[in-house]
Amino acid sequence: MSRSSNFITRRTALKTGVSAVALGALGAPLVARHALGQSSFNWKRFNGQKIDVLLVKNPRSDLMQAAEKEFTELTGIKVESEQIPEQQQRQKAMIEFTSGRPSFDVAHLSMHVQKRQSEKGKWMDDLRPLVADQTMTNPQFDFSDYGKAGLNFCTASDGKLNAIPTFVDYWILYYNKELFDQKGVAYPRTMDEIFSAAQKLHDPSKGIAGFVSRGLKNANVPVWTSWMLGQGMETVSTDGKLLTDTSEAIWAAELYKKLNREVAPAGTVGFNWNECQTTFSQGRAAMWLDGIGFATPLEDSTKSRIVGKVGYGVVPAGPKAQHSAIFGDGLGIATASKNKGPAWFYVQFITNKANQLNILKNGAGSPARNSAFASPDVVRESKFGKQWFDTVLASAQVGRPGLPVIIPVTEFRDIFGVALTNMISGADPKTELAKATEAFKPVLDKSEQG
């Protein structure tokens, strides 16, 4: 019961874990697939037991709750699930996990925010033994089908698998194909070419900006870190050293500054993703850097003026590397749960191929399984077009966290977000990053104590 409070080839797709068998299975009726699984796997092993699930309020959780009836019919396990708005859910999870007596067996985690916190607090059980146990894992679960980017998010530095990925948002470069064609501009191959292309496309007299991205403090940090990934570097090293005032970080900040000052719309300092989305969807920007999960309104004729004109591209390479900044969610089992068996049955069912494909069919985001994107029917019927799917798969191969894997992620975004907004107003990137690094270092050091 629920309580709601650039292009990858077919061969490359197969290498990511999408087998010919998986492609065929996607077309089979769901009941038939379950019957096949039951011939070698006992779904009724925990018949009559009950689990509690803590979810974040979003369209994907709606689909999970809608699948609970089928899960209970298949397993005999009763599910009590609750959706809570994101910020409140994170607070509830932290309080209950810290108490050592969480009221839930399964929890949704935003890995780009809670990964380090959950690892340090030992919130979640290591799922590797369950995945390897043939009596506990349906042979059709196909663990190899999960993309590398999502699995990296859910895997701790010591190798423990703390969650199963459910959703991965890849940052991509949206572009207006009509504007590019009118000016004879090619899709940029490098980050430096993003700026040169934006200069050619920038036309304030016609109300068109060459480029748009987040300028609002806190929200703007993933833009800067995306450019920094082009230097093959994240903002915090694996041993906890801040890399935010390095030459690579300064280069990324300088690119951020000139894009937002020279080829962006007026007032970009106050732009979050929604203002960027509106600007791009109305044909007032030639390029937009942000998550691929924001694509749906762009192809909706009631909300967008550029339906059929949207291009989707993998983020171009920087001076040293090519990466897509990623953000992701996962479902894990609480270490303190006394119902780990039925909880694992729930996790593997709710993240199976059919349910992951359902996320895509319903426009609820980018699922973590590769096979979801290889369904010919879904690609053919989708309003996004093949380029969108190709961009997801290609981005999955170069995905890297867009935020540091630390506990004080919000404080990081606040402090460095202010530095970035100051740059849009004309401040020197090197000076601003030095001040922000000095201000944030004691916050980071304190978070790792104890």
TORKELUM-793703 format. One record per residue (C-alpha): residue in one letter; residue number from 1; x, y, z. Coordinates in steps of 0.05 Angstrom, whole numbers, plus 5000, padded with zeros to 4 digits. Each point is the difference from the previous one (the first is absolute). Example, Ala and Ser with C-alpha at 12.3 -4.5 7.8 and 13.67 -1.06 7.14 Angstrom:
2
 residuo num   xx   yy   zz
       A   1 5246 4910 5156
       S   2 5027 5069 4987
// end
This chain:
450
 residuo num   xx   yy   zz
       M   1 5000 5000 5000
       S   2 5028 5069 4980
       R   3 5000 5064 5039
       S   4 5017 5061 4957
       S   5 5018 5061 5050
       N   6 5505 4984 4365
       F   7 4963 4939 4980
       I   8 5007 4930 5025
       T   9 4994 4940 4954
       R  10 4959 4938 5012
       R  11 5065 4961 5009
       T  12 5022 5050 5053
       A  13 4933 4994 5034
       L  14 5008 4925 5004
       K  15 5068 5009 5032
       T  16 4967 5040 5057
       G  17 4960 4939 5020
       V  18 4941 4999 4953
       S  19 4999 4929 4975
       A  20 4960 4972 4942
       V  21 4961 4960 5051
       A  22 4985 5063 5040
       L  23 4975 5035 4937
       G  24 4954 4942 4985
       A  25 4974 4995 5071
       L  26 4977 5072 4999
       G  27 4948 4983 4949
       A  28 4972 4941 5039
       P  29 4937 5008 5042
       L  30 5015 5015 5073
       V  31 4960 4940 5025
       A  32 5038 4953 4955
       R  33 5066 5027 5025
       H  34 4979 4990 5072
       A  35 4977 4929 4985
       L  36 5067 4985 4969
       G  37 5035 5028 5061
       Q  38 4958 4959 5047
       S  39 5021 4935 4967
       S  40 5069 5007 5031
       F  41 4989 5051 5056
       N  42 4954 4999 5060
       W  43 4967 5068 5004
       K  44 4954 4975 5056
       R  45 5058 4987 5048
       F  46 4978 5058 5046
       N  47 4926 4993 4990
       G  48 4960 5036 5054
       Q  49 5056 5046 5023
       K  50 4998 5077 4998
       I  51 5049 5055 4984
       D  52 5000 5076 5006
       V  53 5030 5044 4945
       L  54 5021 5073 5004
       L  55 4996 5035 4933
       V  56 5010 5071 4973
       K  57 4940 5033 4969
       N  58 5009 5000 4924
       P  59 4971 4966 4938
       R  60 5046 4939 5007
       S  61 4974 4987 5070
       D  62 4929 5003 4973
       L  63 5018 4944 4952
       M  64 5033 4960 5056
       Q  65 4938 5005 5042
       A  66 4956 4981 4940
       A  67 5042 4936 4993
       E  68 4989 4979 5073
       K  69 4936 4962 4985
       E  70 5035 4956 4949
       F  71 5058 4989 5047
       T  72 4955 4978 5056
       E  73 4962 4953 4954
       L  74 5066 4970 4977
       T  75 5033 4993 5068
       G  76 4947 5004 5054
       I  77 5040 5056 5032
       K  78 4960 5060 5024
       V  79 5031 5068 4987
       E  80 4988 5064 5040
       S  81 5032 5058 4962
       E  82 5002 5074 5011
       Q  83 5019 5057 4954
       I  84 5029 5062 5034
       P  85 5025 5064 4966
       E  86 5075 4997 4987
       Q  87 5028 5046 5053
       Q  88 4955 4973 5055
       Q  89 5014 4929 4978
       R  90 5075 5011 5006
       Q  91 4991 5029 5070
       K  92 4956 4942 5021
       A  93 5049 4949 4973
       M  94 5059 5032 5036
       I  95 4964 5004 5067
       E  96 4974 4929 4997
       F  97 5064 4969 4974
       T  98 5040 5037 5054
       S  99 4953 4974 5053
       G 100 5018 4928 4980
       R 101 4926 4982 4998
       P 102 4972 5022 4933
       S 103 4926 4988 4990
       F 104 5012 4976 4929
       D 105 5034 4940 4968
       V 106 5014 5031 4932
       A 107 5018 5072 4987
       H 108 5010 5043 4939
       L 109 5066 5040 5002
       S 110 5022 5058 4956
       M 111 5070 4974 4990
       H 112 5028 5067 4976
       V 113 4983 5029 5068
       Q 114 4996 4941 5049
       K 115 5054 4953 4975
       R 116 5056 5019 5048
       Q 117 4953 5012 5058
       S 118 4969 4931 4992
       E 119 5068 4966 4993
       K 120 5030 5034 5061
       G 121 4938 4984 5041
       K 122 4995 4929 4975
       W 123 4927 5011 4984
       M 124 4992 4948 4946
       D 125 5015 4925 4993
       D 126 5050 4974 4950
       L 127 4958 4969 4945
       R 128 5056 4960 4967
       P 129 4986 4935 5038
       L 130 4926 5004 4982
       V 131 5015 5013 4926
       A 132 5047 4940 4999
       D 133 4951 4953 5036
       Q 134 4961 4962 4948
       T 135 4947 4981 5051
       M 136 4988 5074 5015
       T 137 5007 5031 4931
       N 138 4956 4985 4941
       P 139 5045 4977 4942
       Q 140 4964 5051 4955
       F 141 5023 5057 5045
       D 142 5061 5009 4954
       F 143 5046 5042 5043
       S 144 5046 5012 4940
       D 145 4945 5042 4968
       Y 146 5011 5059 5047
       G 147 5041 5056 4970
       K 148 5069 5015 5027
       A 149 4982 5071 5022
       G 150 4942 4979 5045
       L 151 5038 4943 5031
       N 152 5059 5045 5016
       F 153 4954 5045 5038
       C 154 4972 4943 5041
       T 155 5068 4968 5014
       A 156 5042 5023 5060
       S 157 5075 5011 4997
       D 158 5010 4933 5035
       G 159 4959 4963 4947
       K 160 4936 4992 5039
       L 161 4937 5004 4958
       N 162 4956 5044 5043
       A 163 4941 5007 4953
       I 164 4973 4980 4932
       P 165 4997 5059 4952
       T 166 4931 5022 4978
       F 167 5012 5064 4962
       V 168 5059 5037 4971
       D 169 4996 5071 4975
       Y 170 5055 5015 4950
       W 171 5019 5071 4984
       I 172 4999 5013 4926
       L 173 5004 5058 4951
       Y 174 4932 5017 4971
       Y 175 5005 5039 4935
       N 176 4951 5033 4952
       K 177 5011 4966 4933
       E 178 4964 5053 4961
       L 179 5044 5056 5028
       F 180 5062 4960 4987
       D 181 4979 4986 4928
       Q 182 4982 5072 4986
       K 183 5070 5023 5020
       G 184 5035 4939 4971
       V 185 5030 4983 5068
       A 186 5022 4929 5015
       Y 187 4988 4965 5067
       P 188 5060 5017 5045
       R 189 5053 4946 5008
       T 190 5033 5032 5060
       M 191 4981 5044 5059
       D 192 5039 5058 4969
       E 193 4959 4991 4937
       I 194 4936 5007 5041
       F 195 5021 5072 5013
       S 196 5021 5014 4928
       A 197 4935 4970 4974
       A 198 4960 5041 5051
       Q 199 5035 5064 4975
       K 200 4977 4985 4929
       L 201 4929 4985 5022
       H 202 4992 5056 5050
       D 203 4953 5053 4971
       P 204 4972 5047 5053
       S 205 4966 5042 4947
       K 206 4954 4941 4987
       G 207 4995 4980 5073
       I 208 5043 4938 4990
       A 209 5056 4981 5048
       G 210 5056 4955 4978
       F 211 4998 4960 5064
       V 212 4961 4994 5064
       S 213 5014 4964 5066
       R 214 4986 5009 5074
       G 215 5026 5063 5032
       L 216 4962 4998 5065
       K 217 5044 4986 5060
       N 218 5000 4927 5024
       A 219 4964 4976 4937
       N 220 5058 5024 4956
       V 221 5054 4956 5030
       P 222 4989 4939 4954
       V 223 5013 5045 4939
       W 224 5069 5018 5026
       T 225 5014 4928 5021
       S 226 4979 4976 4931
       W 227 5054 5043 4969
       M 228 5050 4976 5052
       L 229 4986 4928 4981
       G 230 5027 5019 4932
       Q 231 5067 5008 5035
       G 232 4993 4928 5025
       M 233 4992 5026 5071
       E 234 4946 5003 5053
       T 235 4996 5053 5054
       V 236 5021 4955 5058
       S 237 5051 4944 4994
       T 238 4987 4929 5025
       D 239 5043 5014 5061
       G 240 4959 5062 5018
       K 241 5045 5055 4972
       L 242 4966 5061 4972
       L 243 5019 5012 4927
       T 244 4956 5061 4993
       D 245 5057 5051 4992
       T 246 5043 4961 4951
       S 247 5017 5025 4930
       E 248 4948 4951 4973
       A 249 4946 5028 5045
       I 250 5019 5071 4981
       W 251 4997 4982 4925
       A 252 4930 4972 5011
       A 253 4978 5062 5038
       E 254 5027 5045 4945
       L 255 4959 4962 4949
       Y 256 4940 5005 5044
       K 257 5011 5075 5007
       K 258 5007 5017 4927
       L 259 4941 4957 4978
       N 260 4955 5034 5051
       R 261 5026 5070 4988
       E 262 5011 5002 4925
       V 263 4950 4953 4966
       A 264 4944 4988 5052
       P 265 4933 5034 5008
       A 266 4994 5062 5044
       G 267 4986 4983 5072
       T 268 5032 4931 4997
       V 269 5027 5011 5070
       G 270 4930 4984 5025
       F 271 4988 4940 4955
       N 272 4986 4930 5027
       W 273 4984 4941 4955
       N 274 4928 5022 4990
       E 275 5019 5069 4973
       C 276 5052 4967 4955
       Q 277 4948 4949 4976
       T 278 4950 5054 4984
       T 279 5051 5042 4963
       F 280 5023 4942 4958
       S 281 4930 4973 4986
       Q 282 4978 5068 4974
       G 283 5057 5001 4950
       R 284 5037 5055 5036
       A 285 5065 4961 5011
       A 286 5041 4958 4952
       M 287 5030 4954 5052
       W 288 4984 4978 5071
       L 289 5041 4957 5047
       D 290 4959 4960 5051
       G 291 4971 4932 5017
       I 292 4969 4956 4946
       G 293 4940 4990 5045
       F 294 4976 5070 4983
       A 295 4985 4982 4927
       T 296 4926 4983 5005
       P 297 4970 5071 4996
       L 298 5046 5016 4941
       E 299 4962 4951 4957
       D 300 4931 5022 5024
       S 301 4967 5046 4950
       T 302 4957 5031 5055
       K 303 5063 5024 5037
       S 304 5055 5005 4948
       R 305 5012 5039 4935
       I 306 5056 4955 4978
       V 307 4967 4931 4996
       G 308 5038 4958 4949
       K 309 5058 5049 5000
       V 310 5035 4977 5063
       G 311 5068 4967 4994
       Y 312 5028 4957 5056
       G 313 5076 4993 5006
       V 314 5051 4969 5047
       V 315 5038 5055 5036
       P 316 5061 5016 4957
       A 317 5070 4983 5023
       G 318 5042 5046 5042
       P 319 5075 5009 4995
       K 320 5014 4934 5035
       A 321 4937 4957 5002
       Q 322 4928 4991 4979
       H 323 4949 4987 5053
       S 324 4926 5010 5014
       A 325 4983 5026 5070
       I 326 4952 4951 5031
       F 327 4949 5000 5056
       G 328 4965 4937 5022
       D 329 4953 4964 5047
       G 330 5000 4931 5029
       L 331 4960 4952 5044
       G 332 5035 4967 5057
       I 333 4985 4956 5061
       A 334 5009 5029 5069
       T 335 5055 4966 5039
       A 336 4954 4997 5060
       S 337 4942 4968 4962
       K 338 4975 4934 5027
       N 339 4966 4984 4933
       K 340 5059 4999 4953
       G 341 4976 4941 4960
       P 342 4932 5028 4979
       A 343 5033 5069 4994
       W 344 5048 4972 4949
       F 345 4944 4967 4962
       Y 346 4966 5069 4996
       V 347 5063 5036 4977
       Q 348 5016 4950 4945
       F 349 4928 4999 4976
       I 350 4989 5075 5000
       T 351 5065 5010 4961
       N 352 4990 4944 4950
       K 353 5002 5011 4925
       A 354 4925 5008 4992
       N 355 4994 5052 5055
       Q 356 5062 5038 4977
       L 357 4972 5001 4929
       N 358 4935 5027 5029
       I 359 5037 5061 5026
       L 360 5021 5016 4929
       K 361 4932 4986 4970
       N 362 4967 5048 5048
       G 363 5051 5056 4991
       A 364 5021 4995 5073
       G 365 5074 5008 4986
       S 366 5061 4960 4981
       P 367 5000 4929 5030
       A 368 5065 4968 5024
       R 369 4994 4937 4957
       N 370 5031 5001 4930
       S 371 4948 4953 4970
       A 372 4944 5052 5011
       F 373 5031 5042 4945
       A 374 5009 4943 4951
       S 375 4927 4983 4991
       P 376 4984 5013 4926
       D 377 4927 5013 5015
       V 378 5015 5053 5053
       V 379 5051 5035 4956
       R 380 4953 4999 4940
       E 381 4940 5026 5040
       S 382 5037 5051 5042
       K 383 4990 5074 4986
       F 384 5073 5012 5017
       G 385 5030 4964 4941
       K 386 5059 4954 4993
       Q 387 5051 5054 5014
       W 388 4975 5008 5071
       F 389 5008 4925 5013
       D 390 5069 4998 4968
       T 391 5022 5059 5042
       V 392 4977 4965 5064
       L 393 5039 4937 4984
       A 394 5062 5038 4978
       S 395 4997 5044 5063
       A 396 4995 4938 5043
       Q 397 5068 4978 4975
       V 398 5033 5065 5022
       G 399 4958 5016 5062
       R 400 5035 5029 5061
       P 401 4970 5031 5063
       G 402 4981 5072 4990
       L 403 5007 5016 5074
       P 404 5053 4978 5050
       V 405 4988 4937 5040
       I 406 5001 5035 5068
       I 407 4951 5010 5057
       P 408 4991 5077 4997
       V 409 4977 5002 4927
       T 410 4950 5056 5013
       E 411 5052 5043 5035
       F 412 5048 4987 4942
       R 413 4948 5023 4950
       D 414 4983 5062 5041
       I 415 5071 5024 5009
       F 416 5025 4987 4930
       G 417 4934 5022 4970
       V 418 5010 5070 5029
       A 419 5070 5001 4970
       L 420 4972 4983 4931
       T 421 4946 5053 5003
       N 422 5053 5051 5019
       M 423 5038 4980 4937
       I 424 4938 5014 4957
       S 425 5002 5070 5030
       G 426 5073 5007 4979
       A 427 5040 4973 5058
       D 428 5066 4964 4987
       P 429 4992 4924 4998
       K 430 5067 4985 5033
       T 431 4987 5047 5058
       E 432 4928 4976 5010
       L 433 5020 4926 5000
       A 434 5057 5013 5049
       K 435 4951 5034 5049
       A 436 4948 4946 4992
       T 437 5051 4945 5010
       E 438 5025 5032 5064
       A 439 4929 5008 5026
       F 440 4979 4929 4984
       K 441 5061 4962 5024
       P 442 4983 5002 5075
       V 443 4928 4978 4983
       L 444 5026 4940 4962
       D 445 5052 4983 5054
       K 446 4947 5002 5055
       S 447 4953 4955 4961
       E 448 5050 4944 4998
       Q 449 5017 5003 5074
       G 450 4974 4948 5048
// end
